[in-house]
Amino acid sequence: MRLVLDCCNTDINAIMYEDHRFSYEIRKVRGLGTAFHEAARAGQLSTVETLIKNGADTTISDSRGDKAIAIAERVCNHAIVEELRSNESEQDSRARKGVI
């Protein structure tokens, strides 16, 4: 993951197939999201952590309207859910302190 982020200069928050309308339309019912959504779905904790550290937007919804935390909950990826809740708590705390 680190190599891809360093070498490919990609939009970390891009929705899959968003630049190819036909592909997006025929696949959107599955819940197309970002790499962050896919890592949460697959239970890849280290990838989720890396994406967050590199600016992944945790508030983006997929094509079905689900955020990554809802996807992780649905597929019972408890470690991911715990990490995302912890991340939300940290963001809320920084926002209250005016750090963000």
C-alpha positions in Angstrom: 0.0 0.0 0.0 2.8 2.4 0.9 4.5 1.8 -2.5 1.2 2.6 -4.3 0.6 5.7 -2.4 4.2 6.9 -2.9 4.6 6.0 -6.6 1.3 6.3 -8.3 0.1 9.8 -7.4 -3.5 8.7 -7.3 -6.5 10.4 -5.7 -6.8 8.5 -2.4 -10.5 9.4 -2.2 -11.6 8.5 -5.8 -14.7 6.4 -6.1 -14.2 3.3 -8.2 -15.3 3.8 -11.8 -16.4 7.4 -11.3 -14.6 8.4 -14.5 -16.2 5.6 -16.5 -19.9 6.2 -16.4 -21.0 2.9 -18.0 -18.9 0.8 -15.6 -20.1 2.8 -12.7 -23.8 2.5 -13.5 -23.7 -1.2 -14.0 -21.8 -1.8 -10.8 -23.1 0.9 -8.4 -25.8 -1.4 -6.9 -22.9 -3.4 -5.3 -21.8 -0.3 -3.4 -18.8 1.2 -5.2 -16.6 3.3 -3.0 -13.0 4.3 -2.4 -10.0 2.1 -1.6 -10.9 2.9 2.1 -14.3 1.3 1.7 -12.7 -1.8 0.1 -10.1 -2.1 2.9 -12.9 -1.8 5.5 -15.0 -4.5 3.7 -12.0 -6.8 3.4 -10.9 -6.4 7.0 -7.5 -5.0 6.1 -6.7 -3.1 9.3 -3.2 -2.0 8.3 -4.5 -0.7 5.0 -7.3 1.2 6.7 -4.7 2.8 9.1 -2.4 3.6 6.3 -5.1 5.2 4.2 -6.3 7.3 7.2 -2.7 8.5 7.9 -2.5 9.5 4.2 -5.7 11.6 4.1 -8.5 9.1 3.3 -11.8 10.9 3.8 -13.7 8.7 6.3 -16.9 10.5 5.7 -17.4 9.6 2.0 -20.4 7.4 1.3 -20.3 4.7 -1.4 -22.8 4.4 -4.2 -25.3 2.8 -1.9 -25.0 5.6 0.7 -22.9 3.6 3.2 -19.8 4.9 5.0 -16.8 2.5 5.5 -17.8 2.0 9.2 -21.3 0.8 8.2 -19.7 -1.6 5.7 -17.3 -3.0 8.3 -20.2 -3.5 10.7 -22.3 -5.3 8.1 -19.5 -7.8 7.4 -18.5 -8.1 11.1 -15.0 -6.7 10.7 -14.9 -5.7 14.4 -11.2 -4.6 14.5 -12.0 -2.1 11.6 -15.1 -0.8 13.4 -13.1 -0.3 16.6 -10.4 1.6 14.7 -12.9 3.8 12.8 -14.7 4.6 16.0 -11.4 5.5 17.7 -10.5 7.7 14.8 -13.9 9.5 15.0 -13.4 10.1 18.7 -9.9 11.5 18.1 -11.3 13.8 15.3 -14.1 15.0 17.6 -11.7 15.7 20.4 -9.4 17.7 18.1 -12.3 19.6 16.7 -13.5 20.6 20.2 -10.0 21.8 21.0 -9.9 23.7 17.7 -6.9 21.7 16.4 -8.5 20.7 13.1 
